[in-house]
Every structure is written in structure tokens, then in C-alpha cells.
Amino acid sequence: MPKLWNATIDAHRNAVREAVLDATAKLVAAHGLASVTMSQIAESSGIGRATLYKYYPDVESILQAWHERQVGAHLHQLRAVREQAGDTGRALVSVLEAYAHICHARHGGDVAAMLHQGPHMAHAHQHLRTLVADLIAEGVRTGDVRNDVPPVELAGFCLNALQAASNLTSKVALGRLVAVTLTGLRPPA
Amino acid sequence: MPKLWNATIDAHRNAVREAVLDATAKLVAAHGLASVTMSQIAESSGIGRATLYKYYPDVESILQAWHERQVGAHLHQLRAVREQAGDTGRALVSVLEAYAHICHARHGGDVAAMLHQGPHMAHAHQHLRTLVADLIAEGVRTGDVRNDVPPVELAGFCLNALQAASNLTSKVALGRLVAVTLTGLRPPA
């Protein structure tokens, strides 16, 4: 087959996949992760059930693909926040604030726990830890962050601490959580 | 049936349950959570497979019961640490150190994620948050802990931050994590 034909087919397949994931995202937002069905997804994405099954064998695999896209988008967002922040001190605060907001908005429950066990999460966590550890290492160099704990351990501390955001109900409380976490990074008096 | 007879039956049933959970704990320690089977559990607890099925329908329900016992034991341990520590400042440090060790020793993976979704975990987390929040509130009264963040939020911060212990490989690193977390609780300079 000519290359152009292959490219067109690829583009079509990607468009179908994107439509399926977009429809799933909307259904999840409306009804929660656990109650989404293949029929609903097919109907919402405007494709037949038979076609849907050619792309994904079950709801679980769609949720997995959707979650991978979500996690990828969050990483992309955090990298953009880091780039836009200018100096590294400000970047660290901005990235931690953005991560707290992501944790706050996250879905809970059984399905979320299942999705978070996927191998893509290990990679995403690794990237995130490296992103934060690099900013922390820069803070150690400028004297803004304590130098008595390895930056990668401080990154693990931050990212775990900020997961407390999922239990918070206000933006003010989110701000307090970020402030408390940043206090932990300060050089000992 | 006479009461004594009922009591004897109850004691026997409890003994069987304890034996099953003990055997499961040993198998989990040896082979990991995911690879334990009903046959192995029956053999290790010294009861028949048919008897085992009268007590528990499947491995999942045994793991759930085992995990509930584990979580209960950890809560009991943390309460004992709190009682033995004397003053509340020391108690807060001791409880957080003990919790970091519990998180460090924890099993990971799919099955652990599944077990942690059980309703017993929500209760256990609530008890734990209250235990730590009470110690923090006492620290606020004595001036050792910051008073610009509600104690229950600081407790959530601590308990999430200390879950970073599951990625640490040394006791020295565990000590650093507890120290960093405690820094977050200090009154702002």
C-alpha cells in the first residue's frame, strides 16, 4: 500500500482511539470510574460496539489507556509549569502546588487503585521524582533547601506528603499543605 | 446446647481461624501476597481443604481477614508506643517513627492495593489520624507544633509523607524521613 494510505489509516485509528478515550473521560466524570460500560462508551464515541471491540477488548483496557493518557497529560503539565516558572526556587513551589491540585482532583476507590498499579505509573512516578529531585538539588546549591538529606529522598517525601491533598476540601487547605511540605525542605535552623 | 459447649466450639473455631491466618502470614512472607493458594494454606495450617472452605470461601477473603488482623495489630502497636512514651512530644516522635517502620515493611503490588481498599482500612486510617491529630493538638498547646494549620490536616500530612518509607532501603534514610516530616510541623520562624 502507498505510504499516504497507511498514514491516513493511522490517523483514522488515532482519531477513533482519541474519541473513545474522550468519551470515556466524560462518562467517568459523570458517573464515576466503576460504572462505565462498553455500550455507553460505544454510543458516546459515536462508533459501533463491534468497532469498539476491534480497538479495546474490555472497559478495563480502555480505562487503562485513558489513565495512561491522563498521567501523561499531568506529567506534561508539570513540566510546562516548571519551564514557565523562571527561577528554580519558584519552579519548585509551582510544581508542588500543581501536583497538590492534581492529587486533590483525583478519583478514588477500587478502580483508581487498580489503575495506579499499572506499569505506566512506575515510569510516571520515576519521571516525576526526577523532575522534583532536580529542582530540589538546585535548591540545595542555592542554599534554599536543606543539604542533610539526599534530594531524591526529599522528592519522595514531597510527593507522598502532597497526596494528603486527596482528603482536603478547600483550596486554602491545599495551600497550607504545600506550605507545610515546603517547611520540611528548609535548612535546619 | 450448654454454654460451656458453645464456648468450646467458639474457642475451637477461633483457634482454626488463627491457625489459618498464621499459616497465610508465613506463606505471604515466603512467597509474596499474590502466589498463595487455598491448598497451600490448608496444608500449612494442618486442616483439610474441605474444612478450610467452611471457614473462608477463597484466598481473597483469607487475605482480607489476615490484612484486617495486621492492620489491627499495627494500630494496637502504635497505641502502645503512644502510651509508653510518657510526654506527648516524645510520643509524637515515637508514633511517627513506628509508623514509618510499618510503611517500610509493607508489601507492595496489586494485591496490597486491593487489600488497602477494604472498608477496614478507612476505619483504621480514621483511628490513626485521630491518634496523631490528638498528639499534634497537644504539641500546639505546648508550642512545639505550629498553630497555623489544623491538627487533623497536619496529621494527614505526616501519615502521607511517611508512606515514602516504602521506597527507602535503610534505617538511616527512615530516620531522615521522620526528621524531615517533623520539620514540617515546626512553628514558622
Interface residues (C-beta under 8 A of the other chain):
Chain A: G109 D110 A113 M114 H116 Q117 R146 D148 V149 P150 E153 L154 G156 F157 L159 N160 A161 L162 Q163 A164 N167 L168 A173 R176 L177 A179 V180 T181 T183 G184 L185 R186 P188 A189
Chain B: G109 D110 A113 M114 H116 Q117 R146 D148 V149 E153 L154 G156 F157 L159 N160 A161 L162 Q163 A164 N167 L168 A173 R176 L177 A179 V180 T181 T183 G184 L185 R186 P188 A189
